[in-house]
Amino acid sequence: MLNIALNVNKSRASIYNLIFTYISSFIQIFNSIILLPLYLSFFTLTDYGAWVASAAIIHIFLIIDPGLSSVTTTKLSQAFSADDDSKFQSIFLSGILLALFMALLTYILGMLLLSIVPSLIVYEGGRQDEIDLAMHINIIALALTPLASVLHSYFQALLQTFVGSVLYVCSIIISPFTIIFCLFNDWGIASLPMGIMASNIFAVFVYSLGIIYFWTKYTNTSFFIVKNLNFSTLFHDVKYLYLKRFSSALSENLETSFAGIFF
């Protein structure tokens, strides 16, 4: 590694991580709760409930992040600490390719679910077309989530938490502005997942630019060395985290789906 782990101020990195975690949490609370009255000024509670229930059912089957980013961060951190460029490159490229595979799988399963979910929700409003479009957009947004998470793990592993956190917060801020813009341009319910998709697209773009810059600054090896790929290292840990994540996603979204149905 061109910049070894001993040269990085770990305390400062941890403080940045903590500060930006609170900032991002506040923005998410603002986005999901404070803006709710604005949403309901554009459509009824019944319309909103149908969307919440539909989205929750999709989330039950489409696990957003089974733990790949957590495993990638841990493995990359170990390689960075050991000053092992080859292992660092192998883990990161393997993580990105696994994330892309998960994105494709998520999209395919999501498209199959589109024909099933509407029949599970008793909805008699006039916005079914908007809800269908919203579910389609939401599936694309969910498919991008693993890739964005793995790209973000690069900054965490190198303890570049300030840069990574600033980019993350910027991507979150994109969401409410996108939703408001879409609402005032007659996107209706589809405006809500547009915020998530815009956030993920922005995150993937700016993370990629940041990684291109830091790769030449921190590593002494090429990024595209296919022969170094080692999926088994990541998959061994991911399969256990996936079961834990599935259990958590199931319980969280069952509650949300029932709440949406009652709306």
Salt bridges, closest charged atoms under 4 A:
ASP47 OD2 - ARG127 NE 3.29
GLU130 OE1 - ARG127 NH1 2.82
ASP237 OD2 - LYS75 NZ 3.37
ASP237 OD1 - HIS236 ND1 3.24
